[in-house]
Amino acid sequence: MTLKAVRMHGVRKAYRFFQLHDVSLELAAGQIMGFVGPNGAGKSTTMRILMGMVQADAGEIEVLGRRIPLEQVAAKRDIGFVSDDMRLFQNATIGWHMRFVASIYPRWDAQYAGELLKRFNLHAEQRVKGLSTGEHIKAALLLVLARRPRLLILDEPTSGLDPVARHEVLGELMEVVGDEERAVLFSSHNTVDVERICDCITFIDRGRVVESSDKERFLECWRRVQLRMAPDAPLPRSEDIVDATRDGQIVSITTNRFTPELMGCLTEAGATTLDVQRMSLEEIFVANVMRHRGELSR
Amino acid sequence: MHTSLHISQTDARPMYLQIMEQIRQRIALGDWQPGQELPSIRALAVALRVSVITVKRAYEELGAEGVIVTRHGRGSFVADRVALTNDLQEQRLDEHLLEAARLARVMGLSDDELATRLRKIKRKLGKGE
């Protein structure tokens, strides 16, 4: 349990039009981490650095206790990586790919591979060029899952899947962490999937980690509160208020630290609470990113 | 593992509360007997396709309520003595009352006015409405 599946500290990478600034991440064994960010936020670059496919300019990277890129060959035996730009051989069948991967990885689980074929409704005789987008993703996932890697790094595994296929794929990801030794890091902009199956969540925007925490904490700390206040009464200044809008007597605030202290401070300022609402992960994500951008431009 | 528990995405309550309520219900109905072992946190998480941390939270809160007992390294069990039959109904009543109290506050009703309205509704109910 003490072994971290992923540990990244102060990682930087500069391109001409994009930079990763001081990215730090930690993922414990037995957990699923959702890596959430808008397009171009740096999710894929971060994952490629973890895989040793892109070299960072600075920072420390450890995957399954091995230093990247120095010990990447040893680490990769235990990592399964799938990204949407990964291409299988067009003229070969799924079965050919299964035999090919099995010949490289001694831990290949042929029985599990067979079960996955059935569950994903794929056939070993199918040629890759005849596969739909969803089938292609499922085939690529099958080829990594059946290796039983200790860490799965999946770049947008559920985008391009229909609802049924998404349900099947998420189910398989849950099966992976049914065993406490293994971990999953997956990026997505579908916050519904992330909210459901992830233990911890890292939000990234414009090359910076905005916030990283366990999911229950995110959901417990963020609230939208509707208040009634005299239009001329000043709203207390508090670091815990992320956003506030006023319309006549109605004040709507968003907080990332919903505590009795904050509510007390609002009552003292003459506010009556009308309603307290929980926020979905998507709403939290958007509010978090907007606040972060506001801070950066200040 | 097969489970009859389910998570609803249209239910506004957080997932851990949905799990807690369904476990309480099974215990209250007697389907899950005192002393019976609950599925492990991981097994239930996989079956429900819900994160481990969410199921863990539900078990911890049920433990704090005394509904289940978790013995470290051995698993979680239905507590020996739980009087849930009434609790369950009381809890539902409280939920509805809370909603009513919230609305009353938005409408600016006093406690007395709210109580008067409740009495009026009860009288209506008594007349066989």
HADDOCK unambig.tbl for C-alpha pairs under 7 A between the chains (distance, minus, plus):
assign (segid A and resid 171 and name CA) (segid B and resid 49 and name CA) 5.90 0.50 0.50
assign (segid A and resid 174 and name CA) (segid B and resid 46 and name CA) 5.16 0.50 0.50
assign (segid A and resid 174 and name CA) (segid B and resid 49 and name CA) 6.08 0.50 0.50
assign (segid A and resid 175 and name CA) (segid B and resid 46 and name CA) 5.86 0.50 0.50
assign (segid A and resid 178 and name CA) (segid B and resid 42 and name CA) 5.63 0.50 0.50
assign (segid A and resid 178 and name CA) (segid B and resid 43 and name CA) 6.43 0.50 0.50
assign (segid A and resid 178 and name CA) (segid B and resid 46 and name CA) 6.20 0.50 0.50
assign (segid A and resid 196 and name CA) (segid B and resid 50 and name CA) 5.25 0.50 0.50
assign (segid A and resid 196 and name CA) (segid B and resid 51 and name CA) 6.22 0.50 0.50
assign (segid A and resid 197 and name CA) (segid B and resid 49 and name CA) 6.28 0.50 0.50
assign (segid A and resid 197 and name CA) (segid B and resid 50 and name CA) 4.62 0.50 0.50
assign (segid A and resid 197 and name CA) (segid B and resid 51 and name CA) 4.16 0.50 0.50
assign (segid A and resid 198 and name CA) (segid B and resid 51 and name CA) 5.20 0.50 0.50
assign (segid A and resid 199 and name CA) (segid B and resid 51 and name CA) 5.43 0.50 0.50
assign (segid A and resid 199 and name CA) (segid B and resid 52 and name CA) 6.38 0.50 0.50
assign (segid A and resid 199 and name CA) (segid B and resid 53 and name CA) 5.39 0.50 0.50
assign (segid A and resid 216 and name CA) (segid B and resid 54 and name CA) 6.93 0.50 0.50
assign (segid A and resid 274 and name CA) (segid B and resid 105 and name CA) 6.82 0.50 0.50
assign (segid A and resid 274 and name CA) (segid B and resid 106 and name CA) 5.44 0.50 0.50
